[in-house]
Amino acid sequence: MTPDPEPTVVACREGCGACYIAPSISSPIPGMPHGKPAGIPCVQLTDDLRCRLFGRPERPVVCARLRPDRSMRGDDRGEALAILSRLERDTA
């Protein structure tokens, strides 16, 4: 029997915040009633690159459903931003 491959879902990288910057979000966010444009930091992103709404009911469903995945994480924050920006462009 072959062992299972490494899981694709991984932990968030501390001090990254790429998921709160690169993608657009079409649903309203507290402080961004018309959503968030791609490449613009979410107003809920703290100085230490964490979400102020994490675990709170006000957090948009789309944000709560996003799971960090090895394919979008890259080796560092810059690579994660580049990967997510490319995905945003490719799916816009």
C-alpha positions as CSV (number, residue, x, y, z in Angstrom):
1,M,0.0,0.0,0.0
2,T,1.3,3.4,-0.9
3,P,1.3,6.2,1.7
4,D,-1.0,9.1,1.1
5,P,0.6,12.0,-0.6
6,E,1.3,15.1,1.4
7,P,-2.0,17.0,2.1
8,T,-2.5,20.0,-0.1
9,V,-4.1,22.1,2.7
10,V,-1.4,23.7,4.8
11,A,-1.2,26.2,7.6
12,C,-1.1,29.9,6.9
13,R,2.4,31.5,6.9
14,E,2.8,34.0,9.7
15,G,3.4,37.5,8.5
16,C,2.1,36.8,5.0
17,G,-1.4,38.2,4.4
18,A,-1.3,37.5,0.6
19,C,-4.8,36.1,0.7
20,Y,-6.0,39.5,2.1
21,I,-4.3,41.5,-0.6
22,A,-4.1,39.7,-4.0
23,P,-7.6,38.4,-4.7
24,S,-10.7,40.5,-5.3
25,I,-13.7,39.9,-3.0
26,S,-17.1,40.8,-4.5
27,S,-19.1,40.4,-1.3
28,P,-19.3,43.3,1.2
29,I,-16.8,43.4,4.0
30,P,-17.1,45.6,7.1
31,G,-15.4,48.9,6.0
32,M,-15.6,47.9,2.3
33,P,-19.3,47.8,1.5
34,H,-18.6,47.2,-2.2
35,G,-16.1,44.4,-1.7
36,K,-12.3,44.5,-2.2
37,P,-10.5,45.1,-5.5
38,A,-7.6,42.8,-6.4
39,G,-4.2,44.0,-5.2
40,I,-5.6,46.3,-2.5
41,P,-5.1,45.2,1.1
42,C,-8.4,44.5,2.9
43,V,-9.2,47.1,5.5
44,Q,-9.6,44.3,8.0
45,L,-5.9,43.3,7.6
46,T,-3.9,44.3,10.7
47,D,-0.4,45.7,10.8
48,D,0.9,42.2,11.7
49,L,-1.0,40.8,8.6
50,R,-3.8,39.1,10.4
51,C,-7.6,39.3,9.8
52,R,-9.5,41.4,12.4
53,L,-12.6,39.4,11.6
54,F,-11.1,35.9,11.9
55,G,-13.6,33.7,13.8
56,R,-16.2,36.4,13.9
57,P,-19.7,36.2,12.3
58,E,-19.0,39.4,10.3
59,R,-16.3,37.7,8.4
60,P,-17.4,37.1,4.8
61,V,-18.3,33.5,3.9
62,V,-15.9,33.6,1.0
63,C,-13.0,34.4,3.3
64,A,-14.0,31.7,5.9
65,R,-14.1,29.1,3.1
66,L,-10.7,29.9,1.7
67,R,-8.2,27.3,2.9
68,P,-4.4,27.8,2.4
69,D,-3.2,25.3,-0.2
70,R,0.3,24.2,-1.0
71,S,-0.2,25.3,-4.7
72,M,-1.0,28.9,-3.7
73,R,1.4,29.3,-0.8
74,G,4.7,29.2,-2.5
75,D,8.0,29.3,-0.7
76,D,7.6,32.8,0.7
77,R,5.3,35.8,0.9
78,G,6.4,37.3,-2.4
79,E,5.8,34.0,-4.2
80,A,2.4,33.6,-2.6
81,L,1.4,37.2,-3.7
82,A,2.6,36.4,-7.3
83,I,0.7,33.1,-7.4
84,L,-2.5,34.5,-6.0
85,S,-2.2,37.6,-8.3
86,R,-1.8,35.3,-11.3
87,L,-4.8,33.2,-10.2
88,E,-6.9,36.4,-9.9
89,R,-5.9,37.6,-13.4
90,D,-6.6,34.1,-14.9
91,T,-10.1,33.9,-13.3
92,A,-11.2,37.5,-13.6
